């Protein structure tokens, strides 16, 4: 079995789905603490006529201290949801795929539940289904293993019976590959280099949310992700 890892993320970029495509399972690390300062957990980019447009999910933070991702709640969700959906209609309303994709995005965002994790998982499922990706995602909290860093990843891989893990390229600064080798778990790396695809609004911008790819290319977006995927072996 081949597994990969990622924090739950709001409308992730293509590299997230590239690793999902090349794994049997992706473990979403919902027990990790939300980082202070800038993070892609609750924000990502789409595209408008003036370039990149940041979308951020506001979170309830006052009086809560450090929070695990699974415990995050959306601040003023109804207000944010209306703005979120209007933004997509404004920038992508002329897409050939708009009506089909937008209805599914709206369904994912319309839940009255304020859980950030539940909404993010629902949006990830929309992207998975539309990109025809059938790989499984599983929550760290469902596995029941906690910890930090490489030790956590190795423990999860062992619990799942993984023979191989797929990690992001350049992850050597944060992950000790040798710890996997000691457990006879092979390591492969994936570098995602987004190829150009037809976008709205002028010059190509890479590394946007995969929703931009979906609105621009529909189900052909999977082929774009596959084209940008490069795999490397660790001896």
C-alpha positions as CSV (number, residue, x, y, z in Angstrom):
1,X,0.0,0.0,0.0
2,X,1.1,3.5,-0.8
3,X,0.1,6.4,1.4
4,X,0.6,10.2,1.4
5,X,-0.2,12.9,3.9
6,X,-1.6,16.4,3.9
7,X,-3.3,18.8,6.3
8,X,-7.0,19.3,5.4
9,X,-7.1,22.3,3.1
10,X,-9.6,24.7,1.6
11,X,-10.0,24.2,-2.2
12,X,-6.5,22.8,-2.6
13,X,-4.1,23.3,-5.5
14,X,-3.3,20.7,-8.2
15,X,-0.3,19.3,-6.3
16,X,-2.6,18.0,-3.6
17,X,-4.6,16.0,-6.2
18,X,-1.4,14.9,-8.0
19,X,-0.3,13.1,-4.8
20,X,-3.8,11.8,-4.2
21,X,-3.8,10.3,-7.8
22,X,-0.5,8.6,-7.1
23,X,-1.4,7.1,-3.8
24,X,-3.8,4.4,-2.5
25,X,-4.7,6.6,0.5
26,X,-4.2,10.2,1.6
27,X,-4.2,10.7,5.4
28,X,-5.6,14.2,6.3
29,X,-3.8,15.4,9.4
30,X,-6.8,16.9,11.2
31,X,-5.2,16.5,14.6
32,X,-2.5,19.0,13.9
33,X,-2.6,22.5,15.3
34,X,-3.5,25.4,12.9
35,X,-0.3,27.3,12.3
36,X,-0.1,30.9,13.4
37,X,0.3,33.5,10.7
38,X,0.1,32.6,7.0
39,X,-1.2,29.1,6.1
40,X,-2.9,27.5,3.2
41,X,-5.2,25.5,5.4
42,X,-8.0,28.1,5.3
43,X,-7.1,30.1,2.2
44,X,-6.2,29.7,-1.5
45,X,-6.2,31.6,-4.7
46,X,-8.4,31.8,-7.8
47,X,-8.1,34.3,-10.7
48,X,-9.7,37.5,-11.7
49,X,-9.1,40.2,-14.4
50,X,-6.5,41.8,-12.3
51,X,-4.6,38.6,-11.4
52,X,-4.7,36.4,-8.4
53,X,-7.7,36.7,-6.0
54,X,-7.3,35.4,-2.4
55,X,-10.2,33.5,-0.8
56,X,-10.0,33.1,3.0
57,X,-12.3,31.2,5.3
58,X,-12.7,33.3,8.5
59,X,-12.3,31.3,11.6
60,X,-13.5,31.7,15.2
61,X,-10.4,32.4,17.2
62,X,-11.2,34.7,20.1
63,X,-10.6,33.1,23.4
64,X,-9.8,29.7,21.8
65,X,-6.0,29.6,21.9
66,X,-4.3,27.0,19.7
67,X,-6.8,24.9,17.9
68,X,-6.6,21.5,16.1
69,X,-7.9,21.7,12.5
70,X,-10.7,19.3,13.3
71,X,-12.1,21.8,15.9
72,X,-12.0,24.9,13.7
73,X,-15.3,26.7,13.2
74,X,-16.2,29.2,10.5
75,X,-16.8,32.8,11.7
76,X,-20.1,34.3,10.5
77,X,-20.6,31.4,8.0
78,X,-23.8,32.7,6.3
79,X,-22.1,36.0,5.5
80,X,-18.9,34.3,4.3
81,X,-20.8,31.7,2.2
82,X,-22.8,34.3,0.3
83,X,-19.6,36.2,-0.6
84,X,-17.8,33.0,-1.5
85,X,-20.4,31.9,-3.9
86,X,-20.9,35.3,-5.4
87,X,-17.1,35.5,-6.0
88,X,-17.2,32.4,-8.1
89,X,-20.2,33.5,-10.1
90,X,-18.5,36.8,-10.8
91,X,-15.2,35.4,-12.0
92,X,-16.2,32.1,-13.6
93,X,-19.9,32.6,-14.6
94,X,-19.0,32.3,-18.3
95,X,-17.3,29.0,-17.9
96,X,-18.8,26.1,-20.0
97,X,-18.7,24.1,-16.8
98,X,-20.0,26.7,-14.4
99,X,-23.6,25.6,-13.8
100,X,-22.7,21.9,-13.2
101,X,-19.7,22.6,-10.9
102,X,-21.3,25.6,-9.1
103,X,-24.3,23.6,-7.9
104,X,-22.0,21.1,-6.3
105,X,-19.9,23.8,-4.7
106,X,-23.0,25.5,-3.4
107,X,-24.3,22.2,-1.9
108,X,-20.9,21.7,-0.1
109,X,-21.0,25.3,1.3
110,X,-24.7,25.4,2.2
111,X,-24.6,23.2,5.2
112,X,-25.6,25.1,8.4
113,X,-22.8,23.3,10.2
114,X,-20.0,25.7,11.1
115,X,-17.3,23.1,11.0
116,X,-14.4,24.1,8.8
117,X,-13.3,20.5,8.5
118,X,-16.6,19.2,7.3
119,X,-17.0,22.0,4.6
120,X,-13.4,21.5,3.4
121,X,-13.9,17.8,3.1
122,X,-17.1,18.3,1.1
123,X,-15.3,20.7,-1.3
124,X,-12.4,18.2,-1.7
125,X,-15.0,15.5,-2.6
126,X,-16.5,17.8,-5.2
127,X,-13.0,18.3,-6.8
128,X,-12.2,14.6,-6.5
129,X,-15.4,13.5,-8.2
130,X,-15.2,16.1,-11.0
131,X,-11.6,15.2,-11.7
132,X,-12.5,11.5,-11.7
133,X,-10.2,10.7,-8.8
134,X,-11.4,7.7,-6.8
135,X,-8.5,7.4,-4.2
136,X,-9.5,7.3,-0.6
137,X,-8.9,10.0,2.0
138,X,-8.9,9.1,5.7
139,X,-8.7,11.3,8.7
140,X,-5.9,11.1,11.2
141,X,-8.5,11.4,14.0
142,X,-10.2,8.2,12.7
143,X,-6.9,6.3,12.8
144,X,-6.4,7.4,16.4
145,X,-2.7,8.2,16.2
146,X,-1.2,11.5,17.4
147,X,2.2,13.0,17.5
148,X,4.4,15.3,15.6
149,X,6.8,15.4,12.6
150,X,8.4,12.3,11.1
151,X,7.5,10.2,14.1
152,X,3.8,10.8,13.5
153,X,4.0,10.0,9.8
154,X,6.0,6.8,10.3
155,X,3.5,5.7,13.0
156,X,0.5,6.2,10.7
157,X,2.2,4.5,7.8
158,X,2.9,1.4,10.0
159,X,-0.6,1.4,11.4
160,X,-2.0,1.3,7.8
161,X,0.4,-1.3,6.7
162,X,2.0,0.9,4.1
163,X,4.9,-0.4,2.1
164,X,5.6,3.0,0.6
165,X,4.9,6.7,1.3
166,X,4.7,9.5,-1.2
167,X,6.0,12.8,0.0
168,X,6.3,16.3,-1.5
169,X,9.6,17.2,-3.3
170,X,11.8,19.3,-1.1
171,X,10.2,17.8,2.0
172,X,13.7,16.7,3.3
173,X,13.9,19.8,5.4
174,X,10.9,18.7,7.5
175,X,11.0,14.9,7.2
176,X,13.6,12.4,8.0
177,X,13.5,9.9,5.2
178,X,15.8,7.5,7.1
179,X,13.2,6.9,9.7
180,X,11.0,5.3,7.1
181,X,13.9,3.3,5.8
182,X,14.5,1.8,9.2
183,X,10.9,0.5,9.2
184,X,11.4,-0.9,5.6
185,X,9.0,1.7,4.2
186,X,10.0,3.0,0.8
187,X,9.9,6.7,0.1
188,X,9.0,8.3,-3.2
189,X,8.9,12.1,-3.9
190,X,6.4,14.0,-6.1
191,X,7.1,17.3,-7.7
192,X,4.2,19.1,-9.2
193,X,5.0,21.6,-11.9
194,X,1.7,23.0,-13.2
195,X,1.6,23.0,-17.0
196,X,-0.2,25.9,-18.7
197,X,-3.8,25.4,-19.4
198,X,-6.3,27.9,-20.9
199,X,-7.4,30.4,-18.2
200,X,-9.7,33.3,-18.1
201,X,-8.3,36.8,-17.6
202,X,-5.0,37.0,-19.5
203,X,-1.6,35.6,-18.7
204,X,-1.3,32.2,-17.0
205,X,-1.0,32.1,-13.3
206,X,0.2,28.8,-11.8
207,X,-0.5,27.1,-8.4
208,X,-4.0,28.4,-8.1
209,X,-6.8,26.3,-6.4
210,X,-7.8,23.3,-8.5
211,X,-11.2,24.9,-8.8
212,X,-9.7,27.3,-11.4
213,X,-8.5,24.3,-13.3
214,X,-11.9,22.7,-13.1
215,X,-13.8,25.8,-14.2
216,X,-11.4,26.2,-17.1
217,X,-11.0,22.6,-18.3
218,X,-13.7,20.5,-16.7
219,X,-12.9,16.8,-16.4
220,X,-9.9,17.4,-18.7
221,X,-8.3,18.9,-15.7
222,X,-7.1,15.5,-14.5
223,X,-5.0,15.2,-17.6
224,X,-3.4,18.5,-16.8
225,X,-2.5,17.3,-13.3
226,X,-1.1,14.1,-14.7
227,X,1.1,16.1,-17.1
228,X,2.5,18.2,-14.4
229,X,3.4,15.2,-12.1
230,X,7.0,14.1,-11.7
231,X,8.0,11.2,-9.5
232,X,11.4,10.5,-7.9
233,X,12.8,7.5,-6.1
234,X,14.7,7.7,-2.8
235,X,17.5,5.1,-2.7
